[in-house]
């Protein structure tokens, strides 16, 4: 009886070892090289450099390469273990990744959107340009999100006491087009008497996007303290036409210095 139990136990151990070894060999090259094992995750600098090296994208020559702001970190200041990108796994098994371009430091602030296959090969890439720096990103990866069947990527506009955010929604990689205004902070409201902050909450229903906007007029006292003196709320619906989001009524949003 004991020899039989020993034999069965040995078979179980061998089977378990084989199963673990098989699972390890079933990992795709993208999973092994870049750590793309979950449905979503983050990309480190050492992984990003490899992806960016093969992710060529069109560089618009009308953008002055000297406009990159000095507040941006030099690529050498970013550690290999720092997170500078994010990825999502697609239904077809490929991956959609968004990475800050740190290998072309002479270019304006750019987020590179790439689709990679299971082998880690870049199939397509597009550059999404912002202003002098990413004023509307809290960090280097949170501006790339997923809403149901849509992915979103934020681009920023910058200026003197000015920052705005546009949200680009897509189901597959598309070139950068006009986005949906989702945040605007300007030193002055249209009235030029107080400063304004326009924020929003996005609601997606089927292929219609409703932006619930809130405009706050802010006044600064003589002692430097600020107070909200007026709040206004309004909604704008957007529909997608030829890969561009069009406001059904843009009258209200055009009141702002955008």
C-alpha positions in Angstrom: 0.0 0.0 0.0 2.8 2.4 0.9 4.6 2.0 -2.4 1.4 2.8 -4.2 0.8 6.0 -2.2 4.5 7.0 -2.8 4.0 6.4 -6.5 0.8 8.5 -6.7 2.4 11.3 -4.7 5.4 11.3 -7.0 3.1 11.6 -10.0 1.3 14.5 -8.4 4.6 16.3 -7.8 5.8 15.7 -11.3 2.4 16.9 -12.7 2.5 20.1 -10.6 6.0 20.8 -11.7 5.1 20.3 -15.3 2.0 22.5 -15.0 4.0 25.3 -13.4 6.7 25.0 -16.1 4.2 25.0 -18.8 2.4 28.1 -17.5 5.8 29.9 -17.4 6.6 29.0 -21.0 3.1 30.1 -22.1 3.9 33.7 -21.3 4.0 36.0 -24.3 7.1 38.0 -25.1 5.2 41.2 -24.2 4.4 39.7 -20.8 8.0 38.6 -20.2 9.7 41.7 -21.5 7.3 44.5 -20.4 5.3 42.8 -17.6 2.0 43.1 -19.6 0.4 40.2 -17.6 -2.7 41.9 -16.3 -5.6 43.6 -18.0 -4.0 47.0 -17.2 -0.9 48.2 -15.5 2.0 50.6 -15.5 5.2 51.0 -17.6 8.6 51.8 -16.1 11.3 53.9 -17.8 13.5 50.9 -18.7 10.5 49.2 -20.4 9.3 52.5 -22.0 12.7 53.2 -23.7 12.5 49.9 -25.6 8.9 50.6 -26.7 9.6 54.3 -27.7 12.7 53.2 -29.7 10.4 51.3 -32.1 7.4 53.6 -31.9 8.0 56.1 -34.7 5.3 58.8 -35.0 4.8 61.8 -37.2 6.5 64.9 -35.9 4.7 68.1 -37.0 7.4 70.4 -38.2 5.3 73.5 -37.5 5.8 72.9 -33.8 8.8 74.7 -32.5 11.2 72.2 -30.9 12.4 74.9 -28.5 9.0 75.3 -26.8 9.5 72.5 -24.4 9.4 74.1 -21.0 12.3 74.0 -18.6 10.1 72.7 -15.8 10.0 69.3 -17.5 12.3 66.7 -16.0 15.4 65.8 -18.0 15.2 62.1 -19.1 18.4 61.5 -17.1 16.7 62.6 -13.9 14.0 59.9 -14.3 15.0 56.6 -12.6 14.7 53.3 -14.4 12.1 52.3 -11.8 10.0 55.4 -12.3 6.5 54.9 -13.8 6.1 57.0 -17.0 3.4 55.1 -18.8 0.3 52.9 -18.6 -1.2 50.0 -20.7 -4.5 48.3 -21.2 -5.0 44.8 -22.8 -7.3 44.8 -25.8 -9.9 42.2 -26.6 -7.8 40.8 -29.5 -4.9 40.2 -27.1 -2.9 43.2 -28.2 -1.9 46.0 -25.8 -2.6 49.8 -25.9 0.0 51.8 -24.2 0.5 55.5 -23.5 4.1 56.7 -22.7 5.7 60.1 -22.3 8.3 60.6 -25.0 11.5 61.0 -23.0 13.9 60.0 -25.9 13.2 63.2 -28.0 13.8 65.9 -25.4 14.0 68.5 -28.2 10.3 68.1 -29.0 7.3 69.6 -27.2 5.6 67.7 -24.5 4.3 64.5 -26.2 2.4 61.4 -25.1 3.0 58.5 -27.5 0.0 56.2 -28.0 1.1 52.7 -29.2 -0.5 49.4 -30.0 1.7 46.3 -29.4 1.1 42.7 -30.3 1.8 39.7 -28.0 5.4 39.6 -29.2 5.9 43.2 -28.0 6.2 44.6 -31.5 4.7 48.0 -32.1 2.0 47.9 -34.7 1.0 51.5 -34.8 1.8 54.7 -32.9 0.5 58.3 -32.7 1.9 61.3 -31.0 -0.4 63.5 -28.9 1.1 66.9 -28.4 0.4 69.2 -25.5 1.6 72.7 -24.6 4.9 73.6 -23.0 4.5 70.9 -20.3 1.8 68.6 -18.9 0.1 71.1 -16.6 -3.2 69.1 -16.6 -1.6 65.7 -15.6 -1.2 64.9 -11.9 1.6 62.5 -12.8 2.9 60.7 -15.9 0.2 58.1 -16.3 -3.2 59.1 -14.8 -4.2 61.1 -17.9 -4.7 57.8 -19.8 -7.9 56.0 -18.7 -10.7 53.7 -19.9 -14.4 54.4 -19.8 -16.4 51.4 -20.8 -15.6 50.7 -24.5 -13.7 54.0 -24.8 -10.1 54.9 -24.0 -9.3 58.5 -23.1 -6.1 60.5 -23.2 -5.7 64.1 -21.9 -3.7 66.8 -23.7 -3.0 70.2 -22.1 -2.7 73.8 -23.3 -0.5 76.2 -21.4 0.1 79.9 -21.1 0.6 82.7 -18.6 -1.5 81.7 -15.6 -3.4 79.4 -17.9 -3.9 75.7 -18.1 -6.6 73.7 -19.9 -7.3 70.0 -20.5 -8.9 68.4 -23.5 -10.1 64.8 -23.4 -9.6 62.6 -26.5 -12.0 59.6 -26.6 -11.4 56.6 -29.0 -12.0 52.9 -29.3 -8.9 52.4 -31.5 -5.8 54.5 -32.1 -6.6 57.6 -34.1 -4.5 60.7 -35.0 -4.8 63.6 -32.6 -7.9 65.7 -33.4 -9.9 68.3 -31.5 -10.8 67.0 -28.0 -13.5 67.7 -25.5 -12.7 70.6 -23.1 -12.7 69.0 -19.7 -10.8 71.6 -17.5 -9.9 75.2 -17.9 -8.1 77.4 -15.5 -7.4 81.0 -16.6 -6.1 84.0 -14.7 -9.1 85.9 -15.9 -12.7 85.2 -16.6 -14.3 86.6 -19.8 -15.4 89.6 -17.8 -11.7 90.3 -16.9 -12.6 91.1 -13.4 -12.2 87.8 -11.6 -10.3 84.5 -12.2 -12.2 81.5 -13.4 -12.0 77.7 -13.0 -14.0 75.5 -15.2 -14.2 71.8 -14.2 -16.3 69.0 -15.5 -17.7 65.5 -15.0 -18.0 63.3 -18.1 -21.0 61.0 -18.7 -20.9 58.6 -21.6 -24.1 56.9 -22.9 -23.8 54.8 -26.0 -21.9 57.1 -28.4 -23.0 60.4 -26.9 -20.9 62.3 -24.4 -22.4 64.8 -21.9 -20.1 67.1 -20.1 -21.5 68.5 -16.9 -19.5 71.7 -16.4 -19.1 73.9 -13.3 -17.7 77.4 -13.6 -16.4 79.1 -10.5 -15.5 82.7 -10.4 -12.8 83.3 -7.8 -11.8 86.6 -6.2 -8.7 87.3 -4.3 -8.9 89.6 -1.2 -6.2 92.1 -0.2 -4.7 89.7 2.3 -4.2 87.1 -0.5 -7.1 84.8 0.5 -9.5 83.6 -2.3 -13.2 83.1 -2.2 -15.7 81.7 -4.7 -18.1 84.5 -5.5 -20.2 82.8 -8.1 -20.9 79.3 -9.4 -22.6 78.4 -12.6 -23.4 74.9 -13.9 -24.3 73.9 -17.5 -24.2 70.8 -19.7 -23.0 70.3 -23.3 -23.6 67.2 -25.4 -20.9 66.0 -27.8 -21.3 63.5 -30.7 -18.5 61.8 -32.8 -18.3 62.7 -36.4 -15.4 61.3 -38.5 -13.3 60.7 -35.4 -13.9 64.2 -34.0 -16.1 65.1 -31.1 -18.5 67.9 -32.0 -20.4 70.0 -29.5 -24.1 70.2 -30.3 -24.1 73.7 -28.9 -20.7 75.3 -28.3 -22.0 78.8 -27.4 -21.3 78.5 -23.7 -17.9 76.9 -23.9 -16.7 79.6 -26.4 -17.3 82.3 -23.8 -14.1 81.1 -22.2 -10.6 82.2 -23.4 -9.7 78.9 -25.0 
